[in-house]
Amino acid sequence: MKGFNDVQVYVEGRGVVSSSFCVENGRFRLGKTADEPYGEIGGCVVVPGFIDEHIHGAAGSDAMDGTEEALTAISDALAREGTVAFLATTMTQSKQNILNSMNAVRNYIKKDRREGAQLLGVHLEGPFISPDYIGAQPLEYVVSPDIAAFDEYNAASGGNIRIVSMAPEREGAEAFVRHLASLGVRVSVGHSGAGYKDMVNAFAWGATGVTHTYNAQKGIHHREIGVAGSAMLIDGYTCELICDTIHVSVPAIKLVIKNKPHDKVILITDAMRAKQMPDGVSELGGQTVYVKNGEARLANGALAGSVLKMNVAIANLVKNGVPFTDAVDFASANPAKNLGIFNERGSIAEGKAADFTVLDGNFNVVMTVRGGNVIYKA
């Protein structure tokens, strides 16, 4: 059986240990000697494969392109940074463009492609957001929470919408959040001017997440702690973080980590099509984006997603004092828990799906394996 012998492995509940493991029928068998090693990885560590629940695009393609070819390009690109699964993330756009994206996701998932990172479903970021906190979202397509519109999008996706980012302070939000929660869809507060009372109410209705914490939302003030402050005060909220040190400063990152339960912090890339592409002019939702020195901005200077790679996000945390295993958990176990799939994936444990990534001492990805199959090798 394939596997590794006597390598450094981050095993669930044990930390990084020297161990051997095999892959049998796509699942981990720990402590067994492999008769067919995946390769020589001296000086590297095997960690759980990463899961990116908020990723718009990469390698010149975007989920809003509405094609299976675009999703394939994103899938293959993500494997190069150690990611084994992802949610195709949309943005505020016309109804037809969103439906096109949903149709492409439905068709792509049906084909059950085994190469590249696995598409788990959709993160619908907008259009049910606040016009006052649009960030890089186009204002003309922003709408109030609309159950019928969501149901149409979800049907088009084949029932594959997993997360919806929205503004709970808007009219109609309570019925909307309760409806999504009843379907098992995660509701995340994002692009929102919600205050503390709104955040308490949203949590009671069924909201459980905060989208790219600090960005495009009401920040902390001593007389109104807003979305960001409420996210840290209310333990039940799971906080997404873009750890490129551009969207969020290192002290602000540490503030979230210090104030949240360990399993309530999730690394995301929020990357757009310019990820893994040269600097220059790109595009997001029909808007021109200028990419330079790792920053993606609109002409008005607003940040327009990122070009962050997940392995780099982990490196940024560790280099700033976050324990290695914590940083890895934020990119693997925690998103798996948030999506309700931790019983199957998100950690290296006996019987779980054999999703793993091999990192060298500089956090470069040497190999990415999904279900026991190599989907990237440097």
N, C-alpha and C positions, 0 to 999 in steps of 0.2 A: 504493500500500500504506500501511497505517496505521503510525504510528511517531512518533518525535520527531526534530527537527533542532536541532543545536547546543545540546544540553543537558548538564548535568553527570550523568555516568553512572558507576556503580561497575562497571567491566568486570573480569572475572576475569583475574588476572595483570598488570593494568595500574594498578589503583587507580581513584580518581575522576578522570575525564578529561572534557574537552569533546568530545562526539561526537554522531553521528547514528545511528539504527538504524531498521530496519523490521521488521515482523512478517509473515512469509509462511508460510501453512499452520500457524499457531500457533507458529512458531519464530523465534528471533532471526536477523536478517541485519544484521550490524554494519557501520557505515561507509556505509550506503546512505541516500540522501535519501528522506524520507517525503513522499508527495504528499497524504496525509490524516492530519495530526497528530491525536493523541488529545486535544489541547487545549493551552492556554497554561499553562506551569508555571514561569514566570520565578522565579528565586531558590530553586528546589527541586532535589533530587537524586533520580535514579532508582537504586534498589537492587534486589537480588534479592528476590523475594517470600519472606516468612517461613514457616517450617514449625514447628508446635507439636506436639511428640511426646508431650506430657503435659498434657492439658486435659480437665477433667471436664465443664464446662458454661459457659454464658453466657446472658444475655438471658432469664433465668427458666427455662431448660431445662437438663437434665443427661443425660449419656449413659446413666445408670442408669434414666431414665424408661422406656426400652425401647420408644420409638416413633420412627418416621421423622420425625414432626413436630418432635420435640425435636432430632434431629440436623440438621434443616433450619434451625431457629432458631439453633443453635450455629454452623453453617456460615456463615450470613449475618452473624452478629455478628462472627465472626473476620475476615471480609473488611474490616470497618470499622477494624481495627487493623493492616492490611497483611499478614495471614496468608493464604496461598494454599492451604495443605494442613495436615492435622492428623490425629492419632490420637485416636479417641474413647476416653477413659480411664475405666475402671470403678473400682470399689472393692470391698472385702470386703463381701459381702452373701450372702443365701441363694442356693442353687444355682439356683432358679427365676428369681430376679431377674437373675442374671448371664446365664442362658440367654435371657431375654427381651431383654436388651441385645444379646446376640450375634445374635439373629434380626433385630433391627431394623437392625443394621449390615449384615448380609448383604443384606437387601432394599434398603436405601438405596444400597449400592454398586452393586448390579445395575442400578439405574435410571440410573446414570451422569449424575447431575445436573450441569449445566454452570454453574449460578449458585452464588455463594458459594464458600467455601474447599472444596477437595476432601478428602473423607474417604478416607484412605489405608488405614485399618484400625483395629486395636484395640491399646491399651496396657492390658494386664490387670494392674492394681495390686491385688494380693491375689487370692484369699484365702490364698495360701501364704506367710504372713508370720509374724513373731514376735509372740506375745501380749504380750511385754514392751516392744515398740516400736510400738504400734498407732497412735499419733498420733490422728487423727480417724476411724480405722477402727473399726467396731463389733466388740467382742471376741468376741461369741457366734458369729460366722461364720468366725473364723480356723481354718484347718486346716493340717495338714502337707502338704508337697509330694506331689501325687497325679497320676501320669501319666494315669490313666484319666479323671480329672476334667478335666484340661487338654484331652485329646483330644476329649472331649465338647463342651467350650466352643469349641474351635477348629473342630470340624465344624459346630456351630451358626452360627458366624460366617462360614461359607463358606471357611474356611482363611485368614481375614484377621487373625489375631492376629499382630502384628509385634514387640511387646515384652511381656515378663512381668517384673514386679517381684516379688521373693521374698527369703526369708531362707535363705541357704545353710548356716547352722549347724544347721538342723533335720534331723531324721531323714528319710532318703530323698532328701536334696537332690542327692547326686551323680548318681544315676540320672535324676532329674528334669531337672537342668541339661543333662546329656549328651543326653537325649532331645530337648529343645527346640533345643539347638544343632544337632543332626543334621537338624532340620527347617528350619533357617535363621531360627529365632525368636531375637531378641536377649534375653538374660537380663540383668536389671539388679538389683543388690543394693539392696534397699530395705526399710524397716520391719524392721530387722535389728540383732541384737546381735552380729554376726560380729566376731571378732578378726582380727588380722593373718594367722594361719595359716589361718583359714577363708577369708579373702579370697584368699590365694595358691592354696588348693585350688580355690575356685570359678572363678578365672581359668583354671586348668589344665583344669577340666571344660568350660569354654566360656562362662562369664559374661564380659560385656564392658562392662557399664555400672554406674553408681551413681545411684540414684534420688534426686532432690532432695537433693543433697549437703548434709550436716550435719543435715538434718531427719529425725526419727524413725529414728535409727540411732546406734550406739555412736560417741561422739566421740573426740577425740584425748586420750590421757593418756601421760605419758612412760614408763610401763611397759607400756602396751598402746595402740597407735595406732588400734585399732578400724577401723570402716568408713571414716570420714572421712579418717583419716591414711593408710590403705592406698590409698584412692582417689587420693591425691596422690603416693604413693610408687611405685605400680605404673603405669607409663606407659600400659599398654594399656587401662586403664579409662577410659571416657568419663564425664565428670561432668555431670549435669544441675544447673542452678542456677536458683533462683527469685530474680531480682534486683529485688525490690520494696523492698529494704533493711529489710524487716520480718522475713521468714523468715531472712535471712542478712545480717549486718552488712557494711558496705563493706569493712573490713579482711579479713574472712573471705572475701568474694568475691575480693579481690585476691590472697589467699593461694592460692586454687585456680588462678586464672589464671596466677600466677607459676610454679606448680609443675607445670602440665600442658602437654603439647605443644599447640600452637595448635589443632589440629583435634580435641582431646578435651574441649572445653568446649561445652556446649549450653545455650542459654537456653530455659527452659520457663515457662509461666505457672502451671501447676497450678491454674488458675482453676476456680471452682465457679459454680453457676447465678446467683449474685448479681452476677457481672461485668456491667458496663454497665447495672446497675439501681441505683435509689436506695438509700441506707443504710436499714437496718431489719432485720427478722427474715427469715431465709431457712432453707434446709434442705439437709442433706447426708447421704445414706444413712439417712434416717429420723431424723436428729438435728437439733435446732434449732440454727441458727447465727445469731449476732448480728453484723451488719456495721456498722462505724462508722469513719469516717476512713480508709478504705482497708484496714482489718483485718477479717478474718472469723474469729470465734472461737466455740467451743462454750461452754456455760454454765460449764464448769470452767476456762476461760481458754485451753485448747489451741487452737492455730491450726488452722483447718479449711479448708485450701486458701487460695486467694488470690482477689482481684478484679483482678489485674494484667493490663494489656494489653501485648502484645509490643512495640509501639513505645515504650511507657513504660519497659519493661525496658532497651531499647537506650539510651534517653535517660539513664536512671540510671547506666549504665556510663560513657557518654561524659562526663557531668557530673562523674564521679569519676576522670577521667584515663585511661580506656581508649580507645585509638585508635578512631575511628569505624568504619573498615573491619573492625577486629577484632570490634567489637560486632555489626556486621551479619553477619559470618561465623558468629558463635555462634548466630544465629537463622536462618540460611539454609543455607550450605554445610555446616556441621558436622552438623546433623540430617539433611541429605540424604545425607551420607557414612555416618552411623550406620545409616540405613535402606536403604543400598545403591542409592540412586537418583541419586547425584551425576552420573552420566554423562548424565542426562536433565534435571536441574533442580538448583536450589540456588545458581546463579550466573548472571550475564549473560555468555554466551559464544556464539560462532557456532554455530548449529544446535540449541542447547538450547531446551527449551520456554520460551515467552515468558511467564514468570511474573515480575512485577515490581511494586514498590511505589514510589510517589512521596511523598517526605517533604519538608515545608517546613523552614525553619530552626529551628523549635521542635519538630521531630520529630512534628508532626501528620501524619496520613495524608491526602493529597490525592486519591490514586487507588490502587486495587489492580487488577491485571490478571492473569488466569490463562489461560494458553494463548492469549494475544492478545485475550481477551474481558474487557471491563471488568466487574468484579464489585462494585466500589464506587467512587463518585465523590462527594467532599464537595460 
